Amino acid sequence: GCPLVRDVFELTGDFCRVPKRKCHRHYCWEKLRRAEVDLERVRVWYKLDELFEQERNVRAAMTNRAGLLALMLHQTIQHDPLTTDLRS
């Protein structure tokens, strides 16, 4: 039977006990339920695609951080030849 709801979207856990052919109140409820499930699946796929895109961006940022070009461009240059230790 059709799952009964309260306040449009809150499932109660009960089901309509009237036979499917005689119940005029829950006409074509199976098609509506399938549509809800399909819509939820599409939402999950979009969210998953968004997360994969974020992961790809993070991985690209991580690989760019440790590159040779970054090391060459961000090195410390000793401008004063008399100073030998740069840690002080």
N, CA, C and O atoms as CSV, one atom per row, in Angstrom:
chain,resi,resn,atom,element,x,y,z
A,1,GLY,N,N,0.793,-1.188,0.000
A,1,GLY,CA,C,0.000,0.000,0.000
A,1,GLY,C,C,0.838,1.256,0.000
A,1,GLY,O,O,2.058,1.221,0.162
A,2,CYS,N,N,0.167,2.338,-0.181
A,2,CYS,CA,C,0.808,3.650,-0.236
A,2,CYS,C,C,1.295,4.037,1.152
A,2,CYS,O,O,0.538,3.932,2.117
A,3,PRO,N,N,2.560,4.488,1.276
A,3,PRO,CA,C,3.016,4.970,2.582
A,3,PRO,C,C,2.297,6.270,2.943
A,3,PRO,O,O,2.240,7.204,2.144
A,4,LEU,N,N,1.754,6.315,4.150
A,4,LEU,CA,C,1.009,7.488,4.590
A,4,LEU,C,C,1.966,8.538,5.150
A,4,LEU,O,O,2.960,8.216,5.801
A,5,VAL,N,N,1.639,9.803,4.881
A,5,VAL,CA,C,2.491,10.906,5.323
A,5,VAL,C,C,1.681,11.885,6.160
A,5,VAL,O,O,0.453,11.939,6.081
A,6,ARG,N,N,2.406,12.657,6.964
A,6,ARG,CA,C,1.800,13.707,7.778
A,6,ARG,C,C,2.493,15.010,7.397
A,6,ARG,O,O,3.714,15.028,7.241
A,7,ASP,N,N,1.753,16.085,7.247
A,7,ASP,CA,C,2.301,17.393,6.856
A,7,ASP,C,C,3.076,17.300,5.542
A,7,ASP,O,O,4.172,17.848,5.427
A,8,VAL,N,N,2.533,16.638,4.593
A,8,VAL,CA,C,2.991,16.484,3.210
A,8,VAL,C,C,4.254,15.627,3.070
A,8,VAL,O,O,4.274,14.753,2.203
A,9,PHE,N,N,5.300,15.823,3.865
A,9,PHE,CA,C,6.560,15.118,3.649
A,9,PHE,C,C,7.003,14.226,4.797
A,9,PHE,O,O,7.957,13.467,4.627
A,10,GLU,N,N,6.371,14.278,5.935
A,10,GLU,CA,C,6.803,13.504,7.098
A,10,GLU,C,C,6.151,12.122,7.075
A,10,GLU,O,O,4.935,12.000,7.220
A,11,LEU,N,N,6.966,11.084,6.893
A,11,LEU,CA,C,6.450,9.709,6.842
A,11,LEU,C,C,6.004,9.270,8.232
A,11,LEU,O,O,6.671,9.553,9.227
A,12,THR,N,N,4.880,8.582,8.289
A,12,THR,CA,C,4.357,8.108,9.571
A,12,THR,C,C,4.747,6.661,9.844
A,12,THR,O,O,4.700,6.222,10.993
A,13,GLY,N,N,5.129,5.912,8.820
A,13,GLY,CA,C,5.452,4.500,8.995
A,13,GLY,C,C,4.259,3.594,8.744
A,13,GLY,O,O,4.416,2.373,8.720
A,14,ASP,N,N,3.062,4.160,8.555
A,14,ASP,CA,C,1.864,3.379,8.271
A,14,ASP,C,C,1.628,3.320,6.763
A,14,ASP,O,O,2.179,4.115,6.001
A,15,PHE,N,N,0.805,2.369,6.353
A,15,PHE,CA,C,0.491,2.199,4.947
A,15,PHE,C,C,-1.015,2.123,4.761
A,15,PHE,O,O,-1.745,1.722,5.667
A,16,CYS,N,N,-1.473,2.514,3.573
A,16,CYS,CA,C,-2.889,2.418,3.232
A,16,CYS,C,C,-3.251,0.944,3.078
A,16,CYS,O,O,-2.596,0.212,2.336
A,17,ARG,N,N,-4.291,0.515,3.777
A,17,ARG,CA,C,-4.657,-0.892,3.775
A,17,ARG,C,C,-5.756,-1.229,2.765
A,17,ARG,O,O,-6.175,-2.382,2.657
A,18,VAL,N,N,-6.217,-0.224,2.033
A,18,VAL,CA,C,-7.249,-0.457,1.018
A,18,VAL,C,C,-6.580,-1.091,-0.198
A,18,VAL,O,O,-5.480,-0.678,-0.566
A,19,PRO,N,N,-7.215,-2.092,-0.839
A,19,PRO,CA,C,-6.614,-2.674,-2.043
A,19,PRO,C,C,-6.339,-1.607,-3.104
A,19,PRO,O,O,-7.068,-0.623,-3.225
A,20,LYS,N,N,-5.288,-1.826,-3.852
A,20,LYS,CA,C,-4.809,-0.836,-4.814
A,20,LYS,C,C,-5.876,-0.447,-5.832
A,20,LYS,O,O,-5.997,0.731,-6.168
A,21,ARG,N,N,-6.637,-1.389,-6.319
A,21,ARG,CA,C,-7.655,-1.110,-7.347
A,21,ARG,C,C,-8.855,-0.343,-6.804
A,21,ARG,O,O,-9.565,0.320,-7.560
A,22,LYS,N,N,-9.080,-0.430,-5.502
A,22,LYS,CA,C,-10.242,0.234,-4.918
A,22,LYS,C,C,-9.907,1.566,-4.263
A,22,LYS,O,O,-10.813,2.324,-3.915
A,23,CYS,N,N,-8.644,1.860,-4.091
A,23,CYS,CA,C,-8.239,3.088,-3.407
A,23,CYS,C,C,-8.160,4.233,-4.423
A,23,CYS,O,O,-7.278,4.256,-5.280
A,24,HIS,N,N,-9.088,5.172,-4.313
A,24,HIS,CA,C,-9.087,6.327,-5.215
A,24,HIS,C,C,-8.328,7.501,-4.606
A,24,HIS,O,O,-8.015,8.471,-5.297
A,25,ARG,N,N,-8.042,7.411,-3.342
A,25,ARG,CA,C,-7.333,8.498,-2.664
A,25,ARG,C,C,-5.846,8.530,-3.028
A,25,ARG,O,O,-5.246,9.603,-3.103
A,26,HIS,N,N,-5.253,7.354,-3.254
A,26,HIS,CA,C,-3.824,7.251,-3.554
A,26,HIS,C,C,-3.614,6.765,-4.984
A,26,HIS,O,O,-2.916,5.776,-5.212
A,27,TYR,N,N,-4.208,7.448,-5.928
A,27,TYR,CA,C,-4.130,7.058,-7.333
A,27,TYR,C,C,-2.717,7.321,-7.872
A,27,TYR,O,O,-2.189,8.421,-7.707
A,28,CYS,N,N,-2.110,6.331,-8.508
A,28,CYS,CA,C,-0.773,6.403,-9.131
A,28,CYS,C,C,0.321,6.810,-8.141
A,28,CYS,O,O,1.250,7.526,-8.513
A,29,TRP,N,N,0.224,6.370,-6.907
A,29,TRP,CA,C,1.228,6.743,-5.925
A,29,TRP,C,C,2.581,6.120,-6.240
A,29,TRP,O,O,3.615,6.673,-5.865
A,30,GLU,N,N,2.592,4.973,-6.927
A,30,GLU,CA,C,3.858,4.310,-7.248
A,30,GLU,C,C,4.696,5.152,-8.208
A,30,GLU,O,O,5.915,5.241,-8.061
A,31,LYS,N,N,4.042,5.768,-9.189
A,31,LYS,CA,C,4.761,6.622,-10.138
A,31,LYS,C,C,5.347,7.837,-9.427
A,31,LYS,O,O,6.474,8.245,-9.710
A,32,LEU,N,N,4.590,8.406,-8.516
A,32,LEU,CA,C,5.092,9.555,-7.764
A,32,LEU,C,C,6.270,9.158,-6.868
A,32,LEU,O,O,7.236,9.910,-6.735
A,33,ARG,N,N,6.183,7.993,-6.267
A,33,ARG,CA,C,7.275,7.526,-5.402
A,33,ARG,C,C,8.537,7.268,-6.216
A,33,ARG,O,O,9.640,7.604,-5.784
A,34,ARG,N,N,8.372,6.663,-7.410
A,34,ARG,CA,C,9.528,6.440,-8.287
A,34,ARG,C,C,10.151,7.763,-8.710
A,34,ARG,O,O,11.374,7.887,-8.780
A,35,ALA,N,N,9.303,8.753,-8.995
A,35,ALA,CA,C,9.813,10.072,-9.382
A,35,ALA,C,C,10.594,10.703,-8.232
A,35,ALA,O,O,11.633,11.322,-8.463
A,36,GLU,N,N,10.115,10.557,-7.004
A,36,GLU,CA,C,10.841,11.085,-5.847
A,36,GLU,C,C,12.196,10.409,-5.690
A,36,GLU,O,O,13.195,11.073,-5.408
A,37,VAL,N,N,12.235,9.094,-5.871
A,37,VAL,CA,C,13.490,8.353,-5.752
A,37,VAL,C,C,14.457,8.778,-6.848
A,37,VAL,O,O,15.643,8.975,-6.584
A,38,ASP,N,N,13.961,8.920,-8.077
A,38,ASP,CA,C,14.819,9.361,-9.183
A,38,ASP,C,C,15.361,10.763,-8.938
A,38,ASP,O,O,16.529,11.034,-9.217
A,39,LEU,N,N,14.535,11.641,-8.427
A,39,LEU,CA,C,14.980,12.997,-8.134
A,39,LEU,C,C,16.057,12.997,-7.060
A,39,LEU,O,O,17.035,13.739,-7.156
A,40,GLU,N,N,15.883,12.177,-6.051
A,40,GLU,CA,C,16.897,12.078,-5.000
A,40,GLU,C,C,18.204,11.521,-5.553
A,40,GLU,O,O,19.285,11.962,-5.161
A,41,ARG,N,N,18.110,10.554,-6.459
A,41,ARG,CA,C,19.320,10.006,-7.081
A,41,ARG,C,C,20.046,11.067,-7.899
A,41,ARG,O,O,21.274,11.139,-7.870
A,42,VAL,N,N,19.303,11.884,-8.622
A,42,VAL,CA,C,19.917,12.953,-9.412
A,42,VAL,C,C,20.609,13.961,-8.496
A,42,VAL,O,O,21.706,14.426,-8.804
A,43,ARG,N,N,19.984,14.295,-7.389
A,43,ARG,CA,C,20.603,15.223,-6.432
A,43,ARG,C,C,21.904,14.653,-5.877
A,43,ARG,O,O,22.892,15.371,-5.723
A,44,VAL,N,N,21.896,13.370,-5.584
A,44,VAL,CA,C,23.102,12.727,-5.058
A,44,VAL,C,C,24.204,12.729,-6.117
A,44,VAL,O,O,25.367,12.977,-5.800
A,45,TRP,N,N,23.841,12.455,-7.374
A,45,TRP,CA,C,24.837,12.467,-8.450
A,45,TRP,C,C,25.436,13.855,-8.629
A,45,TRP,O,O,26.645,13.981,-8.827
A,46,TYR,N,N,24.605,14.909,-8.564
A,46,TYR,CA,C,25.121,16.274,-8.667
A,46,TYR,C,C,26.067,16.596,-7.519
A,46,TYR,O,O,27.119,17.199,-7.727
A,47,LYS,N,N,25.698,16.198,-6.324
A,47,LYS,CA,C,26.545,16.443,-5.156
A,47,LYS,C,C,27.865,15.688,-5.292
A,47,LYS,O,O,28.925,16.227,-4.977
A,48,LEU,N,N,27.802,14.447,-5.759
A,48,LEU,CA,C,29.005,13.642,-5.949
A,48,LEU,C,C,29.908,14.270,-7.012
A,48,LEU,O,O,31.128,14.304,-6.850
A,49,ASP,N,N,29.318,14.761,-8.087
A,49,ASP,CA,C,30.085,15.426,-9.134
A,49,ASP,C,C,30.763,16.687,-8.599
A,49,ASP,O,O,31.916,16.969,-8.928
A,50,GLU,N,N,30.044,17.435,-7.781
A,50,GLU,CA,C,30.612,18.635,-7.177
A,50,GLU,C,C,31.779,18.291,-6.253
A,50,GLU,O,O,32.789,18.994,-6.244
A,51,LEU,N,N,31.645,17.221,-5.483
A,51,LEU,CA,C,32.721,16.798,-4.586
A,51,LEU,C,C,33.942,16.310,-5.364
A,51,LEU,O,O,35.075,16.574,-4.961
A,52,PHE,N,N,33.725,15.599,-6.478
A,52,PHE,CA,C,34.852,15.172,-7.313
A,52,PHE,C,C,35.584,16.377,-7.893
A,52,PHE,O,O,36.812,16.376,-7.979
A,53,GLU,N,N,34.841,17.401,-8.288
A,53,GLU,CA,C,35.448,18.615,-8.814
A,53,GLU,C,C,36.280,19.317,-7.739
A,53,GLU,O,O,37.383,19.789,-8.016
A,54,GLN,N,N,35.755,19.386,-6.518
A,54,GLN,CA,C,36.508,19.992,-5.419
A,54,GLN,C,C,37.775,19.189,-5.117
A,54,GLN,O,O,38.835,19.764,-4.873
A,55,GLU,N,N,37.660,17.863,-5.135
A,55,GLU,CA,C,38.831,17.019,-4.882
A,55,GLU,C,C,39.883,17.228,-5.969
A,55,GLU,O,O,41.076,17.280,-5.670
A,56,ARG,N,N,39.459,17.346,-7.215
A,56,ARG,CA,C,40.390,17.573,-8.307
A,56,ARG,C,C,41.110,18.912,-8.130
A,56,ARG,O,O,42.317,19.005,-8.353
A,57,ASN,N,N,40.372,19.937,-7.730
A,57,ASN,CA,C,40.985,21.251,-7.502
A,57,ASN,C,C,41.992,21.220,-6.364
A,57,ASN,O,O,43.059,21.827,-6.458
A,58,VAL,N,N,41.657,20.518,-5.292
A,58,VAL,CA,C,42.576,20.415,-4.152
A,58,VAL,C,C,43.830,19.650,-4.543
A,58,VAL,O,O,44.939,20.042,-4.181
A,59,ARG,N,N,43.658,18.555,-5.286
A,59,ARG,CA,C,44.828,17.776,-5.718
A,59,ARG,C,C,45.720,18.594,-6.651
A,59,ARG,O,O,46.945,18.517,-6.567
A,60,ALA,N,N,45.108,19.373,-7.536
A,60,ALA,CA,C,45.898,20.221,-8.433
A,60,ALA,C,C,46.653,21.278,-7.636
A,60,ALA,O,O,47.816,21.556,-7.931
A,61,ALA,N,N,46.014,21.867,-6.637
A,61,ALA,CA,C,46.682,22.859,-5.795
A,61,ALA,C,C,47.831,22.230,-5.015
A,61,ALA,O,O,48.876,22.856,-4.837
A,62,MET,N,N,47.646,20.997,-4.551
A,62,MET,CA,C,48.702,20.320,-3.802
A,62,MET,C,C,49.899,19.999,-4.692
A,62,MET,O,O,51.041,20.131,-4.251
A,63,THR,N,N,49.665,19.587,-5.914
A,63,THR,CA,C,50.786,19.269,-6.804
A,63,THR,C,C,51.515,20.528,-7.242
A,63,THR,O,O,52.720,20.484,-7.488
A,64,ASN,N,N,50.817,21.640,-7.345
A,64,ASN,CA,C,51.470,22.885,-7.736
A,64,ASN,C,C,52.318,23.474,-6.609
A,64,ASN,O,O,53.246,24.237,-6.877
A,65,ARG,N,N,52.021,23.140,-5.373
A,65,ARG,CA,C,52.764,23.699,-4.234
A,65,ARG,C,C,54.195,23.198,-4.192
A,65,ARG,O,O,55.105,23.970,-3.891
A,66,ALA,N,N,54.413,21.947,-4.482
A,66,ALA,CA,C,55.745,21.356,-4.323
A,66,ALA,C,C,56.502,21.286,-5.637
A,66,ALA,O,O,57.435,20.492,-5.764
A,67,GLY,N,N,56.133,22.083,-6.600
A,67,GLY,CA,C,56.794,22.039,-7.897
A,67,GLY,C,C,58.154,22.717,-7.877
A,67,GLY,O,O,58.445,23.525,-6.995
A,68,LEU,N,N,58.976,22.382,-8.852
A,68,LEU,CA,C,60.312,22.954,-8.957
A,68,LEU,C,C,60.251,24.449,-9.237
A,68,LEU,O,O,61.069,25.206,-8.715
A,69,LEU,N,N,59.306,24.879,-10.043
A,69,LEU,CA,C,59.182,26.298,-10.344
A,69,LEU,C,C,58.878,27.103,-9.083
A,69,LEU,O,O,59.410,28.199,-8.904
A,70,ALA,N,N,58.030,26.570,-8.213
A,70,ALA,CA,C,57.709,27.259,-6.962
A,70,ALA,C,C,58.942,27.362,-6.072
A,70,ALA,O,O,59.151,28.386,-5.422
A,71,LEU,N,N,59.762,26.307,-6.035
A,71,LEU,CA,C,60.984,26.358,-5.235
A,71,LEU,C,C,61.982,27.368,-5.794
A,71,LEU,O,O,62.665,28.062,-5.041
A,72,MET,N,N,62.058,27.442,-7.111
A,72,MET,CA,C,62.996,28.385,-7.714
A,72,MET,C,C,62.544,29.835,-7.524
A,72,MET,O,O,63.377,30.723,-7.347
A,73,LEU,N,N,61.263,30.074,-7.558
A,73,LEU,CA,C,60.769,31.440,-7.444
A,73,LEU,C,C,60.684,31.924,-6.003
A,73,LEU,O,O,60.652,33.132,-5.769
A,74,HIS,N,N,60.647,31.023,-5.037
A,74,HIS,CA,C,60.476,31.416,-3.643
A,74,HIS,C,C,61.690,31.057,-2.801
A,74,HIS,O,O,61.543,30.546,-1.691
A,75,GLN,N,N,62.861,31.312,-3.301
A,75,GLN,CA,C,64.061,31.012,-2.529
A,75,GLN,C,C,64.572,32.283,-1.847
A,75,GLN,O,O,64.272,33.399,-2.271
A,76,THR,N,N,65.331,32.089,-0.808
A,76,THR,CA,C,65.922,33.209,-0.087
A,76,THR,C,C,67.258,33.563,-0.730
A,76,THR,O,O,68.097,32.689,-0.949
A,77,ILE,N,N,67.450,34.818,-1.027
A,77,ILE,CA,C,68.685,35.269,-1.658
A,77,ILE,C,C,69.490,36.061,-0.638
A,77,ILE,O,O,68.957,36.936,0.046
A,78,GLN,N,N,70.767,35.750,-0.544
A,78,GLN,CA,C,71.656,36.450,0.378
A,78,GLN,C,C,72.252,37.637,-0.369
A,78,GLN,O,O,73.110,37.469,-1.235
A,79,HIS,N,N,71.790,38.838,-0.030
A,79,HIS,CA,C,72.245,40.040,-0.718
A,79,HIS,C,C,73.541,40.600,-0.125
A,79,HIS,O,O,74.301,41.266,-0.827
A,80,ASP,N,N,73.795,40.340,1.135
A,80,ASP,CA,C,74.994,40.837,1.811
A,80,ASP,C,C,76.033,39.723,1.854
A,80,ASP,O,O,75.820,38.734,2.555
A,81,PRO,N,N,77.114,39.837,1.156
A,81,PRO,CA,C,78.099,38.744,1.132
A,81,PRO,C,C,78.807,38.527,2.462
A,81,PRO,O,O,79.404,37.470,2.665
A,82,LEU,N,N,78.761,39.496,3.377
A,82,LEU,CA,C,79.431,39.335,4.666
A,82,LEU,C,C,78.646,38.471,5.635
A,82,LEU,O,O,79.218,37.887,6.555
A,83,THR,N,N,77.337,38.387,5.432
A,83,THR,CA,C,76.500,37.553,6.307
A,83,THR,C,C,76.499,36.135,5.786
A,83,THR,O,O,76.172,35.895,4.623
A,84,THR,N,N,76.868,35.176,6.655
A,84,THR,CA,C,76.933,33.797,6.224
A,84,THR,C,C,75.741,32.977,6.708
A,84,THR,O,O,75.339,32.025,6.040
A,85,ASP,N,N,75.168,33.334,7.863
A,85,ASP,CA,C,74.059,32.559,8.417
A,85,ASP,C,C,72.768,33.360,8.297
A,85,ASP,O,O,72.667,34.455,8.851
A,86,LEU,N,N,71.788,32.833,7.587
A,86,LEU,CA,C,70.505,33.519,7.392
A,86,LEU,C,C,69.487,33.181,8.467
A,86,LEU,O,O,68.403,33.765,8.495
A,87,ARG,N,N,69.817,32.242,9.357
A,87,ARG,CA,C,68.856,31.832,10.382
A,87,ARG,C,C,68.756,32.808,11.524
A,87,ARG,O,O,67.782,32.738,12.274
A,88,SER,N,N,69.672,33.691,11.705
A,88,SER,CA,C,69.638,34.600,12.849
A,88,SER,C,C,68.668,35.752,12.640
A,88,SER,O,O,68.525,36.606,13.516
